[in-house]
Amino acid sequence: MGLSLANHGCACPSMSMSQNSPNRQNSDFDEKIEQIVEGQVTQQQSATSSRSQLSRINLRSATMEYNNDMPLGLLEKAEEGPYAAGDDLKWLHWLLGQHWPYLKKSMEKVIKKELEPIIQEALPKPLNKISFQDIDFGDVMPNFSDIHPVFDIQNDFKGVSLEMGVTWHCAGKIVMVLDPVRIGLENISLEGTVLLKLRPILDRLPIIGGMQITMLSPPQVQWNFTGGFALGLQMDVVTRTLRKVVADILSDMLVVPNQIFVHWLEGHAIGIDMDILEFPEPEIVMRLCVCGVEGLNLDSNANGCGWGCWTDHLSSYVMLQLGARNCQTPAIRSSESEGWFDLLVYTGDQHVNVEVFSQDITYQDVRLGTVEGLTVQNLVQQPEWKWPLSQRTDTESAHKAMKVELSAKFFHLSPTSEFVPTGKGNADTQAFLFVHLRSCRGIKEDSCEGARIRFKVGDEEVLGKSSSYHPMVDDTAIATPTQKMVEHLWETSDLPEKEMMKLIVEMTGLSPEEVSSIVYSRPTFTMRWGQFVAIGVKDVDRMSVQISLELRKIPGVGYAKLEEPITADRLMEAEDWVLDQPIALKPDLMASGNRIFHSDEIELNARFKLRCVSMHKR
């Protein structure tokens, strides 16, 4: 539950949260409250279930009870608008031209501040001393084509999505230096599909509250290296590391479910779930199976097998990619169940990249073909289908009419354990734990940069992204104990938000805007992440979530940890299976060698949501 008032050093007399707030005669005051509280989009839907009904996972046969109409809601949400291309996009390119000098400077800062440290960390010594010397993106701007507008709903937020192709052939050059060697990057090009979402739509001005920028699949990025010959064989390490780091960063920043969210909603946007807008949650689970590859010209010893059959010449495997998630089937497979995967779906327009590779006895990989233009919506419409491969020219004569057979089933994510489908092969996830990792307080200022949270659920471990330091902006000189008291009152009250707002304003003398800023911005939490983490749970009944905080100054060491893990019982007893309150982390001074990096009680600000894979929507 919430923190005690005593822990915050609050000297205010205790008050019952169930009492009615005092009457006010000031109509301006009430109008201000009314405008802040009621002038927003209400996004909270709560449901309460008795623990006795949720104490056990009830596995059901997906073969017997599966309903093929289950995912049709993905298709019904979208209403397409008119396409725009060619001269219709002159205004967009003009607008980009006005901002291009500023965008270039911004990208240069991102590369120097964020990309360079990651590259240095990924390279072995002494190559990790490499740095960017010159960054010039030139005057050639990206080119947009074929804008496709769609009115849709995601996570119950209405919005307008603009899907557009983007191509960029950079005329500039980037120079990296590893004294005394200079390495150049030239002919940089990027090609992909950008999704610009205008969301949420409000029932008041300014109507559109924000903008989400994401990509449905990783973009194709290419460049040529110049120089670096003095490094000899070590140059290969640099080039491979750089390509991987760039691909990973683009996926972490822009590929679904990751995105950039810019909004102009005030900090007092009561009722709007800002976490969901910044990090949309998946709509459904797709259980996808690669059943086989048809048309492989395998050796006669394969006895006609079309999947993963090892011969003296060839075996095959398939690479799957949905958003930022990658999966691979084994080259030699003992049973069909090894080709099943559980994939989270965020939108029906997501691209499903399917590539088929061959592997000879020397373990050399050759791409045989890819399924072009495949989306989740295609699999909804044709869940059992053999999809043709677009093949390489030099393999067409040997592999004619190649097809990959896919089987897709779709399941809901629900706070009920009554209709969990039985697993198959790798697709045996019973539930997902969704974590909105926001911020932390209590750590000294000089240790807030580069910290990471490690989650451990069963045998699976997930290491979060590095934190950044956000100094507390104290425009109104609100004392930290007062801020903590406001947080405590807000978290422990059962009153409606409007009444709670009035009560806190009466108690503290703060303005409604100041209270809203404290409640939603949490300025005392100076260590920030802003990250969404999805963790698959294989056994809900035995689920136990361990959390540890790792600081940059002592990497790999859990400086502070949960005293007791978060269990499935605790989450299932919470309303709607959601736990949203600061969690105390206890420093482990033995692990840190008695080095102290905190100045106050360490609290983690995060929201935990448990959702079972379900054959029925609750």
Secondary structure as the mmCIF struct_conf table of DSSP 4:
data_model
#
loop_
_struct_conf.conf_type_id
_struct_conf.id
_struct_conf.beg_label_comp_id
_struct_conf.beg_label_asym_id
_struct_conf.beg_label_seq_id
_struct_conf.end_label_comp_id
_struct_conf.end_label_asym_id
_struct_conf.end_label_seq_id
HELX_LH_PP_P HELX_LH_PP_P1 GLY A 2 SER A 4
TURN_TY1_P TURN_TY1_P1 LEU A 5 LEU A 5
HELX_RH_3T_P HELX_RH_3T_P1 ALA A 6 HIS A 8
TURN_TY1_P TURN_TY1_P2 GLY A 9 GLY A 9
BEND BEND1 CYS A 12 CYS A 12
HELX_LH_PP_P HELX_LH_PP_P2 PRO A 13 SER A 14
TURN_TY1_P TURN_TY1_P3 MET A 17 SER A 18
BEND BEND2 GLN A 19 GLN A 19
HELX_LH_PP_P HELX_LH_PP_P3 ASN A 20 ASN A 23
HELX_RH_AL_P HELX_RH_AL_P1 SER A 27 GLU A 38
BEND BEND3 GLY A 39 GLN A 40
HELX_RH_3T_P HELX_RH_3T_P2 ARG A 51 GLN A 53
BEND BEND4 LEU A 54 ARG A 56
STRN STRN1 LEU A 59 ARG A 60
HELX_RH_AL_P HELX_RH_AL_P2 ALA A 62 GLU A 65
TURN_TY1_P TURN_TY1_P4 ASN A 68 ASP A 69
HELX_RH_3T_P HELX_RH_3T_P3 MET A 70 LEU A 72
HELX_RH_AL_P HELX_RH_AL_P3 GLY A 73 GLU A 76
TURN_TY1_P TURN_TY1_P5 LYS A 77 LYS A 77
STRN STRN2 GLU A 79 GLU A 80
STRN STRN3 ALA A 84 ALA A 84
HELX_RH_3T_P HELX_RH_3T_P4 GLY A 86 LEU A 89
HELX_RH_AL_P HELX_RH_AL_P4 LYS A 90 VAL A 110
HELX_RH_PI_P HELX_RH_PI_P1 ILE A 111 LEU A 115
HELX_RH_AL_P HELX_RH_AL_P5 GLU A 116 ALA A 122
BEND BEND5 LEU A 123 LEU A 123
HELX_LH_PP_P HELX_LH_PP_P4 PRO A 124 PRO A 124
TURN_TY1_P TURN_TY1_P6 LYS A 125 PRO A 126
HELX_RH_3T_P HELX_RH_3T_P5 LEU A 127 LYS A 129
STRN STRN4 SER A 131 ASP A 136
BEND BEND6 ASP A 139 ASP A 139
HELX_LH_PP_P HELX_LH_PP_P5 VAL A 140 PRO A 142
STRN STRN5 ASN A 143 GLN A 154
TURN_TY1_P TURN_TY1_P7 ASN A 155 ASP A 156
STRN STRN6 PHE A 157 HIS A 169
STRN STRN7 LYS A 173 LEU A 178
TURN_TY1_P TURN_TY1_P8 ASP A 179 PRO A 180
STRN STRN8 VAL A 181 LEU A 198
HELX_LH_PP_P HELX_LH_PP_P6 PRO A 200 PRO A 200
STRN STRN9 ILE A 201 ILE A 201
HELX_LH_PP_P HELX_LH_PP_P7 LEU A 202 LEU A 202
BEND BEND7 ASP A 203 ARG A 204
TURN_TY1_P TURN_TY1_P9 LEU A 205 PRO A 206
BEND BEND8 ILE A 207 ILE A 207
STRN STRN10 ILE A 208 ILE A 208
STRN STRN11 GLY A 210 MET A 215
BEND BEND9 LEU A 216 SER A 217
STRN STRN12 GLN A 220 GLY A 227
HELX_RH_3T_P HELX_RH_3T_P6 PHE A 229 LEU A 231
TURN_TY1_P TURN_TY1_P10 GLY A 232 LEU A 233
HELX_RH_AL_P HELX_RH_AL_P6 GLN A 234 LEU A 254
STRN STRN13 VAL A 255 VAL A 255
TURN_TY1_P TURN_TY1_P11 VAL A 256 PRO A 257
STRN STRN14 ILE A 260 HIS A 263
TURN_TY1_P TURN_TY1_P12 GLY A 267 HIS A 268
TURN_TY1_P TURN_TY1_P13 ILE A 270 GLY A 271
HELX_RH_AL_P HELX_RH_AL_P7 MET A 274 GLU A 278
BEND BEND10 PHE A 279 PHE A 279
HELX_LH_PP_P HELX_LH_PP_P8 PRO A 280 PRO A 282
STRN STRN15 ILE A 284 GLU A 294
HELX_RH_3T_P HELX_RH_3T_P7 SER A 300 ALA A 302
TURN_TY1_P TURN_TY1_P14 ASN A 303 GLY A 304
BEND BEND11 TRP A 307 GLY A 308
BEND BEND12 ASP A 312 HIS A 313
STRN STRN16 SER A 315 LEU A 322
TURN_TY1_P TURN_TY1_P15 GLY A 323 ALA A 324
STRN STRN17 ARG A 325 GLN A 328
BEND BEND13 ALA A 331 ILE A 332
BEND BEND14 SER A 334 SER A 335
HELX_RH_3T_P HELX_RH_3T_P8 GLU A 336 GLY A 339
STRN STRN18 TRP A 340 VAL A 345
BEND BEND15 TYR A 346 TYR A 346
TURN_TY1_P TURN_TY1_P16 GLY A 348 ASP A 349
STRN STRN19 HIS A 351 HIS A 351
STRN STRN20 VAL A 352 GLN A 359
TURN_TY1_P TURN_TY1_P17 ILE A 361 THR A 362
STRN STRN21 ASP A 365 VAL A 371
TURN_TY1_P TURN_TY1_P18 GLU A 372 GLY A 373
STRN STRN22 THR A 375 THR A 375
HELX_RH_AL_P HELX_RH_AL_P8 VAL A 376 GLN A 381
BEND BEND16 PRO A 383 PRO A 383
STRN STRN23 GLU A 384 PRO A 388
HELX_LH_PP_P HELX_LH_PP_P9 LEU A 389 LEU A 389
STRN STRN24 SER A 390 GLN A 391
HELX_RH_3T_P HELX_RH_3T_P9 THR A 393 THR A 395
TURN_TY1_P TURN_TY1_P19 GLU A 396 ALA A 398
BEND BEND17 HIS A 399 HIS A 399
TURN_TY1_P TURN_TY1_P20 LYS A 400 ALA A 401
STRN STRN25 LYS A 403 SER A 414
BEND BEND18 PRO A 415 PRO A 415
BEND BEND19 GLU A 418 PHE A 419
STRN STRN26 VAL A 420 PRO A 421
HELX_LH_PP_P HELX_LH_PP_P10 THR A 422 GLY A 423
STRN STRN27 LYS A 424 LYS A 424
TURN_TY1_P TURN_TY1_P21 GLY A 425 ASN A 426
STRN STRN28 ALA A 427 ALA A 427
STRN STRN29 ALA A 431 ILE A 443
HELX_RH_3T_P HELX_RH_3T_P10 GLU A 445 SER A 447
TURN_TY1_P TURN_TY1_P22 GLU A 449 GLY A 450
STRN STRN30 ARG A 452 VAL A 457
TURN_TY1_P TURN_TY1_P23 GLY A 458 ASP A 459
STRN STRN31 GLU A 460 LEU A 463
HELX_LH_PP_P HELX_LH_PP_P11 LYS A 465 SER A 467
STRN STRN32 SER A 468 TYR A 469
HELX_LH_PP_P HELX_LH_PP_P12 PRO A 471 VAL A 473
TURN_TY1_P TURN_TY1_P24 ASP A 475 THR A 476
HELX_RH_AL_P HELX_RH_AL_P9 THR A 480 THR A 492
BEND BEND20 LEU A 495 LEU A 495
HELX_RH_AL_P HELX_RH_AL_P10 GLU A 497 THR A 508
HELX_RH_AL_P HELX_RH_AL_P11 PRO A 512 SER A 521
TURN_TY1_P TURN_TY1_P25 PRO A 523 THR A 524
STRN STRN33 MET A 527 VAL A 537
BEND BEND21 LYS A 538 LYS A 538
BEND BEND22 VAL A 540 VAL A 540
TURN_TY1_P TURN_TY1_P26 ASP A 541 ARG A 542
STRN STRN34 SER A 544 GLU A 550
TURN_TY1_P TURN_TY1_P27 ARG A 552 LYS A 553
BEND BEND23 ILE A 554 ILE A 554
TURN_TY1_P TURN_TY1_P28 PRO A 555 GLY A 556
STRN STRN35 GLY A 558 LYS A 561
BEND BEND24 GLU A 563 GLU A 564
STRN STRN36 ILE A 566 THR A 567
HELX_RH_AL_P HELX_RH_AL_P12 ALA A 568 GLU A 573
BEND BEND25 ALA A 574 ALA A 574
HELX_RH_3T_P HELX_RH_3T_P11 GLU A 575 TRP A 577
STRN STRN37 VAL A 578 ASP A 580
BEND BEND26 GLN A 581 GLN A 581
STRN STRN38 ILE A 583 PRO A 587
TURN_TY1_P TURN_TY1_P29 LEU A 589 ASN A 594
STRN STRN39 HIS A 598 SER A 614
BEND BEND27 MET A 615 HIS A 616
#
